[in-house]
Amino acid sequence: MHLIQFIAADGSRAVAVTEGGATSVVTGAASVYALAAEAAERGLTLRALVIEKGLGGTVDKAALAREGRLLAPIDHPDPAHLCVTGTGLTHLGSASTRDAMHKANQQQAEAPLTDSMKMFRMGLEGGKPAPGEKGVQPEWFYKGNGHIIANPGAPIPSPSFAKDAGEEPEIAGLYYIGKDGTPYRLGFALGNEFSDHVTERVNYLYLAHSKLRWASFGPELRVGDLPRNVSGMSRILRDGKVIWEKPFLSGEDNMSHTIANLEYHHFKYDLFCHPGDIHVHMFGTATLSFADGVRTEPGDVFEIEESQFGLPLRNAVAWDDEKPFTIKSL
């Protein structure tokens, strides 16, 4: 079962579900957030609640994408209560690019093993604990709140001070926090964890700065567990022509951590268990166009697709104009 949010012909919000090939409007549903809140409160699954509400007319979701009417597959009535975070060095092969960037800034004789490679090895050795045991914690970062989400099809803006505007094709986990502080996993979606890799390359301690950028995810929320093997394609188009493309892998068969371990080390903090909040957590990638020397330009289009997740995620690159900056005293 896949869920989408979109703007209906009359300008109102609507939710539709794809199952068995058809995409139908969910009766009386204006947001996935409201569905998640009701399901958690009543002790139902999303699937059960959608079935209970019933289905209306069908929609052409590809046409909705072309018309720019798709929304992110979940949002929050107050964007400040949607938290976007991520974990890195979680996929087999994900350390190579990071390791190369960091070694370029140090004498190999002084530090033959970078901190990135140490972290990656820790994941290989302790990222997949047995059920009931706690595994090693991963690299973790904060990206922002709901104000930095670009809807599918919308441009992803890069700030004027950024040194790079690069895609990161990965899987995002989507979560609702119940009234008692329990995190509820809604499902998974394609994600573009947009980052500034040039800034990160200066020094790995700049990772936090490099991640404070916009992001996009969707268009579809795949309800249920993440497939063990996710095998998709990431590409960049310039003037309608593909200038770079490469497969990306995810799912636990291709990861050094389990999803459960990554979830534990995020939600173990009470800060992230505030009732009513939404969390969008990016699980990392091993594929970057930056690693192949690509430098994006305004208007380039990112396209991330994987057949198990429905429609591809497309966003163009945009650069913000420089803005006056002042701090005033009160």
For each residue, the residues with C-beta under 8 A, 3 or more apart:
1: 17 18 19 46 47 50 222 223 224
2: 17 18 19 220 221 222 223 309 310
3: 15 16 17 18 26 32 35 46 50 73 187 220 221 223
4: 15 16 18 23 61 64 70 71 73 218 219 220 221
5: 13 14 15 31 32 70 71 72 73 74 75
6: 13 14 15 16 59 61 64 69 70 71
7: 11 12 13 14 69 71
8: 11 12 13 14
9:
10:
11: 7 8
12: 7 8 30
13: 5 6 7 8 30 31 71
14: 5 6 7 8 25 26 29 30
15: 3 4 5 6 25 26 29 30 31 32 35
16: 3 4 6 23 24 25 26 59 61
17: 1 2 3 23 24 26 50 55
18: 1 2 3 4 21 22 23 61 220 310
19: 1 2 22
20:
21: 18
22: 18 19 58
23: 4 16 17 18 58 59 60 61
24: 16 17 55 56 57 58 59
25: 14 15 16 29 55 56 57 58 59
26: 3 14 15 16 17 29 35 50 53 54 55 56
27: 53 54 55 56
28: 53
29: 14 15 25 26 32 34 35 50 53
30: 12 13 14 15 34
31: 5 13 15 34 35 74 75 77
32: 3 5 15 29 35 36 73 74 75 186 221
33: 36 37 74 75 76 77 176 278
34: 29 30 31 37 38
35: 3 15 26 29 31 32 38 39 46 49 50
36: 32 33 39 40 46 74 176 184 186
37: 33 34 40 41 176 276
38: 34 35 41 42 44 49
39: 35 36 42 44 45 46 48 49 184
40: 36 37 43 176 178 179 182 184
41: 37 38 178 179
42: 38 39 49
43: 40
44: 38 39 48 49 52
45: 39 48 49
46: 1 3 35 36 39 49 50 186 187 223
47: 1 50 51 223 224
48: 39 44 45 51 52
49: 35 38 39 42 44 45 46 52 53
50: 1 3 17 26 29 35 46 47 53
51: 47 48 54
52: 44 48 49
53: 26 27 28 29 49 50
54: 26 27 51
55: 17 24 25 26 27
56: 24 25 26 27
57: 24 25
58: 22 23 24 25
59: 6 16 23 24 25 63 64
60: 23 63 64
61: 4 6 16 18 23 64 65 70 219 220 310 311
62: 65 66 311
63: 59 60 66 67
64: 4 6 59 60 61 67 69 70
65: 61 62 68 69 70 152 153 219 311 314
66: 62 63
67: 63 64
68: 65 153 154
69: 6 7 64 65
70: 4 5 6 61 64 65 151 152 153 218 219 311
71: 4 5 6 7 13 75 151 152 218
72: 5 75 149 151 152 216 217 218 219
73: 3 4 5 32 174 189 217 218 219 220 221
74: 5 31 32 33 36 174 176 186 221 278 280
75: 5 31 32 33 71 72 79 82 146 149 278
76: 33 79 81 82 146 277 278
77: 31 33 81
78: 81 146
79: 75 76 82 145 146 147 149
80: 145 146 147
81: 76 77 78 145 146 274 276 277 278
82: 75 76 79 145 146 149 277 278 279 280
83: 142 145 272 277 278 279 280
84: 142 143 144 145 146 148 149 215 279 280 281 282
85: 140 141 142 143 266 272 279 280 281 282
86: 140 141 143 170 193 211 281 282 283 284
87: 90 138 139 140 141 257 262 265 266 281 282 283 284
88: 94 98 138 139 141 207 284
89: 94 95 98 116 119 120 123 138 139 256 284
90: 87 94 123 127 138 139 255 256 257 262 283 284
91: 94 249 250 254 255 256 284 285 286
92: 249 254 255 256 286
93: 96 286
94: 88 89 90 91 97 98 120 256 284 285 286
95: 89 98 99 116 117 119 120
96: 93 99 100 286
97: 94 100 101 286 288 290 291
98: 88 89 94 95 101 102 114 116 120 204
99: 95 96 102 103 114 116 117 120
100: 96 97 103 104 291
101: 97 98 104 105 197 200 201 204
102: 98 99 105 106 114 115 116 201 204
103: 99 100 106 108 114
104: 100 101 201
105: 101 102 201 202 203
106: 102 103 110 111 114
107: 110 111
108: 103 111 112
109: 112
110: 106 107
111: 106 107 108 114
112: 108 109
113: 117 118
114: 98 99 102 103 106 111 117 118 204
115: 102 118 119 204
116: 89 95 98 99 102 119 120 204
117: 95 99 113 114 120 121
118: 113 114 115 121 122
119: 89 95 115 116 122 123 138 139
120: 89 94 95 98 99 116 117 123 124 256
121: 117 118 124 125
122: 118 119 125 126 127 136
123: 89 90 119 120 126 127 136 138 256 257
124: 120 121 127 256
125: 121 122 136
126: 122 123 129 135 136
127: 90 122 123 124 135 136 138 255 256 257 258 261
128: 135 252 256 257 258 261
129: 126 133 134 135 258 261
130: 133
131:
132:
133: 129 130
134: 129 261 264
135: 126 127 128 129 257 258 261 264
136: 122 123 125 126 127 261
137: 140 265
138: 87 88 89 90 119 123 127 257 261 262 265
139: 87 88 89 90 119 207
140: 85 86 87 137 265 266
141: 85 86 87 88 207 208 211
142: 83 84 85 208 211 212
143: 84 85 86 148 193 211 212 213 215 282
144: 84 147 148 212 213 214 215
145: 79 80 81 82 83 84 148
146: 75 76 78 79 80 81 82 84 149 278
147: 79 80 144
148: 84 143 144 145 213 214 215
149: 72 75 79 82 84 146 214 215 216 217 280
150: 154 155 156 157 214 215 216 315
151: 70 71 72 154 216 218
152: 65 70 71 72 216 218 219 311 313 314 315
153: 65 68 70 219 314 315
154: 68 150 151 216 315
155: 150 315 316 317 318
156: 150 165 192 194 214 215 216 302 315 316 317 318
157: 150 214 318 319 320
158: 162 165 194 196 213 214 317 318 319 320
159: 162 213 320
160: 319 320 321 322 323
161: 322
162: 158 159 165 196 199 213 319
163: 196 198 199
164: 195 196 197 198 199 290 295 296
165: 156 158 162 194 196 296 317 319
166: 194 195 196 197 288 289 290 294 296
167: 192 194 234 236 288 289 296 302 304
168: 191 192 193 194 195 282 285 288
169: 190 191 192 232 234 248 285 287 304
170: 86 191 192 193 248 250 282 283 284 285
171: 188 189 190 191 226 230 250 251 282 283
172: 188 189 190 191 193 217 280 281 282 283
173: 185 187 188 226 259 263 279 280 281 283
174: 73 74 185 186 187 188 189 217 221 278 279 280
175: 183 184 185 186 267 278 279 280 281
176: 33 36 37 40 74 183 184 186 277 278
177: 181 182 183 184 272 273 274 275 276 277 278 279
178: 40 41 181 182 183 184 275
179: 40 41 275 276
180: 275
181: 177 178 270 273 274 275
182: 40 177 178 273
183: 175 176 177 178 263 267 272 273 279
184: 36 39 40 175 176 177 178
185: 173 174 175 263
186: 32 36 46 74 174 175 176 221 223
187: 3 46 173 174 221 222 223 224
188: 171 172 173 174 221 222 226 309
189: 73 171 172 174 217 218 219 220 221 222 309
190: 169 171 172 217 218 219 220 232 304 305 306 309 312 313
191: 168 169 170 171 172 215 216 217 280 282 304 313
192: 156 167 168 169 170 215 216 217 302 304 313 315
193: 86 143 168 170 172 211 215 282 285
194: 156 158 165 166 167 168 213 214 215 216
195: 164 166 168 200 210 211 213
196: 158 162 163 164 165 166 199 200 209 210 213
197: 101 164 166 200 201 210 288 290
198: 163 164 201 202
199: 162 163 164 196 202 206 209 210
200: 101 195 196 197 204 206 207 209 210
201: 101 102 104 105 197 198
202: 105 198 199 206
203: 105 206
204: 98 101 102 114 115 116 200 207
205: 208
206: 199 200 202 203 209 210
207: 88 139 141 200 204 210 211
208: 141 142 205 211 212
209: 196 199 200 206 212
210: 195 196 197 199 200 206 207 213
211: 86 141 142 143 193 195 207 208
212: 142 143 144 208 209
213: 143 144 148 158 159 162 194 195 196 210
214: 144 148 149 150 156 157 158 194
215: 84 143 144 148 149 150 156 191 192 193 194 280 282
216: 72 149 150 151 152 154 156 191 192 194 313 315
217: 72 73 149 172 174 189 190 191 192 280 282 313
218: 4 70 71 72 73 151 152 189 190 221 313
219: 4 61 65 70 72 73 152 153 189 190 310 311 313
220: 2 3 4 18 61 73 189 190 309 310 311
221: 2 3 4 32 73 74 174 186 187 188 189 218
222: 1 2 187 188 189 226 308 309 310
223: 1 2 3 46 47 186 187
224: 1 47 187
225:
226: 171 173 188 222 230 250 251 252 259
227: 230 251 308
228: 251 252 253
229: 249 251 253 254
230: 171 226 227 249 250 251 254 306 308
231: 247 248 249 306
232: 169 190 247 248 249 250 304 305 306 307 309
233: 245 246 247 248 303 304 305 306
234: 167 169 245 246 247 248 287 289 302 303 304
235: 242 244 245 246 302 303
236: 167 242 243 244 245 289 294 296 300 301 302 303
237: 240 241 242 243 300 301 303
238: 241 243 297 299 300 301
239: 299
240: 237
241: 237 238
242: 235 236 237 245
243: 236 237 238 294 300
244: 235 236 289 292 294
245: 233 234 235 236 242
246: 233 234 235 287 289 292
247: 231 232 233 234 287
248: 169 170 231 232 233 234 285 286 287 304
249: 91 92 229 230 231 232 254 286 287
250: 91 170 171 226 230 232 254 255 283 285
251: 171 226 227 228 229 230 254 255
252: 128 226 228 255 258 259
253: 228 229
254: 91 92 229 230 249 250 251 286
255: 90 91 92 127 250 251 252 258 259 283 284
256: 89 90 91 92 94 120 123 124 127 128
257: 87 90 123 127 128 135 138 261 262
258: 127 128 129 135 252 255 261 262
259: 173 226 252 255 262 263 283
260: 263 264
261: 127 128 129 134 135 136 138 257 258 264 265
262: 87 90 138 257 258 259 265 266 281 283
263: 173 183 185 259 260 266 267 281
264: 134 135 260 261 267 268
265: 87 137 138 140 261 262 268
266: 85 87 140 262 263 269 272 279 281
267: 175 183 263 264 272 273 279
268: 264 265
269: 266 272 273
270: 181 273
271: 274
272: 83 85 177 183 266 267 269 277 279
273: 177 181 182 183 267 269 270
274: 81 177 181 271 277
275: 177 178 179 180 181
276: 37 81 177 179
277: 76 81 82 83 176 177 272 274
278: 33 74 75 76 81 82 83 146 174 175 176 177
279: 82 83 84 85 173 174 175 177 183 266 267 272
280: 74 82 83 84 85 149 172 173 174 175 191 215 217
281: 84 85 86 87 172 173 175 262 263 266
282: 84 85 86 87 143 168 170 171 172 191 193 215 217
283: 86 87 90 170 171 172 173 250 255 259 262
284: 86 87 88 89 90 91 94 170 255
285: 91 94 168 169 170 193 248 250 288
286: 91 92 93 94 96 97 248 249 254
287: 169 234 246 247 248 249 291
288: 97 166 167 168 197 285 291 292
289: 166 167 234 236 244 246 292 294 296
290: 97 164 166 197 293 294 295
291: 97 100 287 288
292: 244 246 288 289
293: 290
294: 166 236 243 244 289 290
295: 164 290
296: 164 165 166 167 236 289 300 317
297: 238 300 317
298: 317 318 319
299: 238 239 316 317 318
300: 236 237 238 243 296 297 316 317
301: 236 237 238 314 315 316 317
302: 156 167 192 234 235 236 313 314 315 316 317
303: 233 234 235 236 237 312 313 314
304: 167 169 190 191 192 232 233 234 248 312 313 314
305: 190 232 233 309 312 313
306: 190 230 231 232 233 309
307: 232
308: 222 227 230
309: 2 188 189 190 220 222 232 305 306
310: 2 18 61 219 220 222
311: 61 62 65 70 152 219 220
312: 190 303 304 305
313: 152 190 191 192 216 217 218 219 302 303 304 305
314: 65 152 153 301 302 303 304
315: 150 152 153 154 155 156 192 216 301 302
316: 155 156 299 300 301 302
317: 155 156 158 165 296 297 298 299 300 301 302
318: 155 156 157 158 298 299
319: 157 158 160 162 165 298
320: 157 158 159 160 323
321: 160
322: 160 161
323: 160 320
324:
325:
326:
327:
328:
329:
330:
